[in-house]
Amino acid sequence: MRIRSKPRIVLSAFILSLAGTIQAWPSDTVGAAPADCGSLGTDWPDTPLTAHEHEDGLLCRDGDTGLALFLAHAEMRPDNKKTGNGTAFLRRQMPLVLLTGGPGTAAEASLAYLRRLAVRLNRPVFLAAPSGTWGPLAKRLSCREDAPPGDGPAREETAGPAETPSGAMVESCLMMIRQQGLTRQLQDTRTIAQTLARLRQTLNIERWHVMGESYGARPALALAALDTSGTASLVLDSPETPHVPLYWQTAGNIDGALARLNALCRRDRACPARRRDFTGMINTIVSRLDRSPRAQNADAAQPTGAIPPGTGDAASVLADIALALRHRSSIAQLPYTLVEWLQADAPGFRPSTAGTQDGRPDRQPDRQPDRQPDRALVTGLYHWVRCRELPMERWYGEAGTGPARVSYLAPLITSLTAWQRKACEALGITPPDAAMPIAPVGVPILVLTGGLDPVTPAAAVTQAFRDWPETHIRLFETGGHVLARQHACILREIGAFLNGARAARALAHCSRRDMAIDYYRRVHVR
């Protein structure tokens, strides 16, 4: 008899929300000089597109702001070349424009998902890629060791993944970004919305649907408010709601998500931690780490920009746990892993068999998640937007006032707040006193939220949108963060909404089986 190896999960620092930073953009993917959208004029839908194509769809760049539009549509040939009918497909099906999260998710990380959306929704899909999320500027803002210094040429990519940037390296990089004036080329939420409103008219698109993920919901809402007549509907997947006080209660939101997963686990015979208390297990793990020689010798005054998994310190392990609540594959592995950690000397997630169950491929291929590649976040852009737009002092204050129940999360919260202060100071930005408020925008809205999401908690999302007219809130109690990338049935719900469905029954395409947690468990092979 042999025992399959224990599950392992790769997760990055909670402070960066997504995994690491962008890799170099291959020169043969984007091309040296993508066309300016403004030069195409109002006759663009009937213009031959040969000069503006590349292997990942159409690339059009706004000459003033650098915002790029990538395009995928179902009528592309398998090699992603155009079908020869120009852009007639834009007149047959109203397009969708996708705004991703982060802020600062590299465009490269969403191109496969873009193509999948176009096929599943059977309509053209644009990816709006603000300046700094693609091309050479993204590499300079990435704060990685292989990023080019100053204005010099980029070094060649090294074989294999580069090391996670240290806190000192990221801080130095942010200061360089400030000193070289690179932030003058970046776009905030308002300018993204203004650029997209202008591009829609320039490209002679009468109306389009708009979809925002996480942070992307903010420019999506700003666009709908600015260009209501050109916005047919909004889909907001795990939307950020920084104007809602509950959003800022980081420790409480993580603890609440863990408590809900614990309750789901207790009701499921397949859960390997069915009779365990998650908070008690984590408390024991953290207290053991606090007494370990490694923790006592750690340089607590030097928080990292990306806490590497498996370093053995309490903040890193807690970050791994919090990030595990974001995705369905790591949610399924977390109960088993906590039990294993409780019995181990050096807990820490390691590279994962994500997307597998019991060491075998997922038994339901249609449920395979869309995986974002490692290093998918542009660090400099992420911090620049957060420091400019979010009332970070409010977060710092909330971090130290949580109930005694969440005291076990203190190492993580202390690390997060210390590092975010350093990042804003390095960029020379004083955060605002309040978040920009939002108001109903006068278009139909579909809101998707996950009951286990610790980043944009369902309670905050529901509070933000429950009184809005023409707004449909879909809560999935077993869901994590950014649901449409993880569940095929949710794409069917989005498709129904875009095609005009508004009744709850017409929108419901996810069964209990579709959304069930397929818990990881040890398998004995005879």
N, C-alpha and C positions, 0 to 999 in steps of 0.2 A: 504494500500500500504506500502511495506517496501523496503528499499534501501539496496542493498548488500554492504558489507564493502569495503572500498577502497583498491586498490592493495598495497601490501607491498613487498619489495625486500630485501633480505639478501645479502649484499656485504661486502667484507673485505677491508683491506687497499690496496690502489693502489701500495704502495711501495713493497708489497709482491706479486702482480700480481694475485695470486690465493688465495683461502680461507684458511687462517690460516696455521696450521702445522699438521703433521701426528699424528694419534693416535697409541697406542701400537699395534704391529703386533701380532695377536693371535698365540700362540705357536703351536696350532694344524693345522695351515694353511701351514706354511713353513717347519716345522720339525726342529729338532735340528742340523742336519748335512747334508745339501744338497750336492749332489755329485759334485765333481770337474769336470769341463768339460775336463780338461787335462787328467783325468784318464780314459776317455771313449775311447780314441784312434780313429784311422781312420775307424774302423769297426763299429762305433756307429750306423749308420742307420740300421744295422742288429742285434743289441744287444737288448736283452729283457730289458724293461724299468721299470719293476716292482719296483725296488729299487729307482727310481728317479721320481715317480709320487706323486702328491698330488691333493687336490680337485680343484685347479685352473689351472691344466695343468702341464706340465713338468717343473721342476726347475733344472737348471744346473748352477753351479757357477764356475767362473774362479778362480782357486786357487791362482793366483798371485795378482789379483786386486780386487776381490770380486764382479765383475760385474756379475749379474745373468740374465739368460734368462728364461722367462716364455713362455709357448707355449699354444696356443689354436688352434684347428683345427676342421673342420666340421665333421670329422669322429669319434669324441669322443661321447660316449653314453651320454644321458641326465645327468647322475650323474657324468660326466666329467672323467670317468675312460676310460682306453684305449680300443680299439676295439678288441685287440687280434692279430692285424696284424703288430705288431712292429711299425716301422716308415716308412713303404712303401709309405705312403701318401706324404712324402717329395720328393719322386721321381716322383710322378704323377703330382704335381703342385708345381711350384717354390714358395718358401716361401717368406714372407714379414717380415722385421724386423722394429719395431716401436720404434722411439726415441721421448719421450715426452718432454714437455717444462718445464718452471720454470725459470732457472734451479732448479732442486731439487724436481720435482713433485713425491710424494710418489707412488711407484709401486702399492700399494693397491688401489689407486684412479683410475687406468686404467684397472683393471682386467675384469670388466664387459664389458668395451668397447673393450678389446682385444677379448673376445669371440664373440662379435657382429661383429667385423671386419672379423673374420675367417669365420663366416656364410655368411655375405653379400658378401664378396669377393671370397668365395669358395676356399680358399687356407689356408695353415698353416700360422699363424702369431706369430712371436716372439715379446715379449716385452723386450727390453734391459733396465735393471734396474741397473744403476751404484751403486757402493758402497755408502752407505749413504741414499739411497732411499728406503731401505727395511731392515727388521730385527732389532736387538737391537741397532745397530749404528744409525739408523734413529731416534729412540726414543731419544737417547742422544743428537742428533743434533737438536731436534725439538724446544728447548727453551720453553717448556711448563712446567707448575708447576708440572705435574705428571711425568716429565722425571727423570730418576734416577740420583742422584748426584754422581759425580766421577765414580768410578768403582764398586759401590755397586749395589745390585739387584734392579730391577725395582719395583716400588710400583704397587699394583693392580689398574686397571682402576677404576675410580669413576663412579657412575651411572650418566648418563647425560653428556652433553658437558662441558668441562672445560672452564674457563674464558679465554678470549683473553689475551695473554701475554702483559704486559706493556712494555713501552720503556726501563725503568730501568732494568726490568727482562731480556729482550732480550739482552741488552748491556752486562749485567753481564754474561749471558749464552755464548755469543760470546767470551768474555775474557776467560771463563773457557775452551771452545773448543780449543782456542789457547794454553793455558797453559798446557793442558793435551795432546797436540800433536795429537788430533783426526783428524786434517786435513791431517796427513800423510797417512791416509787410504782412502782419497778421490781421485776422478779422474776428471781431467779437460777435455776440449773438445778434445784435441789431444790424450790423453791416452784412452779415450772412443773409439775413432776411431781405434787406434792401437789394443786394446783388441778385438774389434769385427772382425777386419780383421784376427787376429790370430784364433779366435774361429770358423770362417767360415771354415777355412782350417782344423782345428782340428776335427770339426764335419762332415767333408767330404761333405759339401754342395758346389756344383759346383758354383752356382750363386744364389743371392737373390735380391729381390727388397728392397729398403730402403725408409722409410717414416719418415719425421721429422716434428714435430709440434712446432711452435714458436722457442724457444731456440734450440729444438731438430734438427732444420734444420742445425745448425752449425756443430755438430758432424756428421750429415748425409752427408754434403758436404765434410767434412774432410775425412770420410770413403771412399766416392766415389773417391776422389783424390788419396788416399793411395792405394786403392784396386779396381781400375777401372775394371779389368778383372773379378772380382767377383761381381760387381754391375750391375744388369741388367737395372735398371732405378731408378729415384728418384721422390718421391712425397713430395713437400714442402708446408705445410699447414700453412699460416700466418707466413712466415719465418722472423726471426730477421735479420736485415741488419745493424749492428752497424758501418760498414765501409761507409755507406751513410750518409752525413751530415743531411739530412732531418729527419732521424730516431731520432735524439737527440732533436728535437724541440718539447718537450713534450706539452707545453701549446698550441702551434699552431696546433699540431696534434689533441688534444682534442677539441679545438675550431672548427677546420675544420670538424671533425666528427659530432659535434653538428649542425653545419650549414647545412651539407648534410642531416641529419635527419630532420631538420626543413624544408628544401626544399621538401623532400619526403612527409612530413606531410601535407604541403600546397596543394599538388596535390591529396590528398586522402580525400574524404568526410568522411570517417570513423574515421579520426584522431581527437581526442577530443581537440587538441590544434592547429587546422588548421589555425586559424586567429591570432595566437600568435607569438611573436618573442622570441625564446628560450634564446638568450643572454640577452635580456632585462629582462625576468623573473628571470634568474639566478642572474643577477646583483642586482635586487631588493631583492631577498632572501638573498644574501650574505651581502648586506649592512644592512639589518634588523638584521641579526645574529651578525654583528660587533657591533651593538649598544645594544645587549641584555646583561643583567646582567651576564648570564652564560658565554658568550664569554669574557666579561671584567674580570671575575674572573678566567679564564682558565690559566693554567700554560703553557704559550707559549714556554718557554725554554725547555720543556720536551716533544719532539715529541715522539710518540709511535711507536713501531715496527709494530703494526697492528692497524690502526685507527678504533675503533669500530663504527659501523653504529648507527646513531640516537643519537649521543652525543650532538648535537645541535651547535657544533662549525663549522665555515665556512670550515676549511680544511676537516673535516669528511664528510660534506654534498657534497662538491665538489668531494671528492674521490668516494662517492656513485654514483654521476652522471657519472663520467668518467668510472667507472666499469660497469655501466648499459649499456654502449655501446659495451660491449664484447659479450653479449649473446642475442639470439633472443627473449627469454621470457622477459628479462628486457628492451630490446629495445622497445618492444611492450607496455610496461607499462610506460616508461619514460615520454611521452608527458602528459598523464593524471596526473601522479604524480607531475610534475612541476606545473601544474595548481592548484592541491590540496595544494602543498607547498605554493604557492603564497597566498593562502587564510588561511593558518594555522599559528599558533603562534610558533610552534616548529617543523620545517620540519625535516625529517629523514626517510630513508627507514626502514622498519621493516620486520619480516619474511614474505615471499612471498607466493602467490598462483601461483608460477612459473609453467609454463606448463599448465595453465588453461586459459580460456578466458571467461569473463563475469561470473566468479564464477563456470563455468562448465568445465569438462574435455575437452582437446583439441579436436576440431571437426575432426581433421585429425590425427589419432593415429600414422601414419607412420612418422609424423613430430615431434614426441616427442623427445626432446633432450636427449643426454647421459649426465646425471648430475654427476659432480665430487663431492664427499662428502666434507663436511666441513673439515677444517684443512688438506688440501691435499698437502701442501708445507712444505718441511723440511727447516726451516728458516736458520740454520747454513750453510747448503750446498748452498742454494740460494745465500747468501751474499758472501760466499767464492769464488764461481765461478765468480760472477759479479765483485768483487773487484780485482780478479786476471786477468781478461780478458778484461774488458771494460774500456775505457778512461773516468773515471768518472769526471775528471776535465773539460772535454769537455761538459759534461751534466750540471755541475754546472755553467759554463759560459753561455751556451745557455739559461739556466733557467731564467737568469736575463736580457736577451736582447730581449724579445719578443715584438711585436708591442703593441701599446696602446689598441688595440681591445681586447687583451687577459688579460688585467690587472685584470679582475674579478677572474682569476684563481691563482692570486698571493699567497693566503693563502695555497693552496694545494702545489704549486711548492716550496714554502719556506720550508714547512714541509718535503716534500720528500727529498730535497737536504740536509737539516740539518741532517735528520736521516741517509741517506746513508753515509755521511761523518763519523758519529759516528760509523756506522757498520764497515766500513773499518779500522778505527782507532782501534776499539776493537779487530779486528782480526790481527792487526799489518801488514796490507797489504798496500803497496803503489800501486795504480792502474797504468797500463801502459799508455803511452802517446798516443797510437793509437790502434785501433782495428785491429785484424788480417785480412788482405785482403783475398778475395776469388777470384777464377778464374774459368772459365768454366772447367768442369771435364770430358767431353767426353762421357757422357751417356744421354739418353733421360730424360727430366725433365718435370714434371707437377707442376706448381706453382699455388696455390690457395690463393686469397686475398680478403678481405672484404672491401667494400667502407666505412663502419662505424667503422672500427677497429682503436682505438686510440693508440694501443700498437705497432703494426707493420703496419703502415699506408700504404694504397695501393700505394700511390705515391712513397714512398721510395722503396717498393717491386718492383714495375714496373721499376724504375730507375736502380735497382740493376741487374735485369735479362733480360731486354728487348733486349739486343744485344747478348745474349748467343745463340749459335747454338742448335738445337734440343730441344728448350725450349718453352713450351706452357703455357702462362699466362692466367688464368681464373679469371676475376674480377667480383664479385657479389656485386652490388651497395648497396644492403640491408643487406649484411653480416657483422658479427662482427668478433670475434677473434677465431681461430681454428674452421674452418667451418665444417669439416667432422664429428665432434661430434654433430653437431646441425641439419644437414640436410641429410635425407636419400638419396635424389637425388644426392648429391655430392659423396656419397659412390658409386653410380652407375657410375658416371664419373670416379672415381678412378679405379673401376673395369674394365671399358672399356680401360683405359690407360694401365693398367697392362697387359691386354690381347692383346695389340698391336695397339689399335686405336691411330691415330695421327692427323687426319683431324679434324678441328674445329667442323664440323657437327657430326662426329662420337663421339666426346667427350661430346657434349651438351645433357645432360640428365635432366637438371633443367629447368622447365618452369617458366613463370612469376608467376603463381599461387603457385608453390613450394616455391618460394623465397619471396612472398608477406609478408609484415608486418601485422600481425593480431592484430590491435591496441586494447588495453584494453579500455573499456569504461563503464560508470556506467549503470547499468540495473535496471529498475523499475519493480518489480514483483507485479502484482495485486492479 
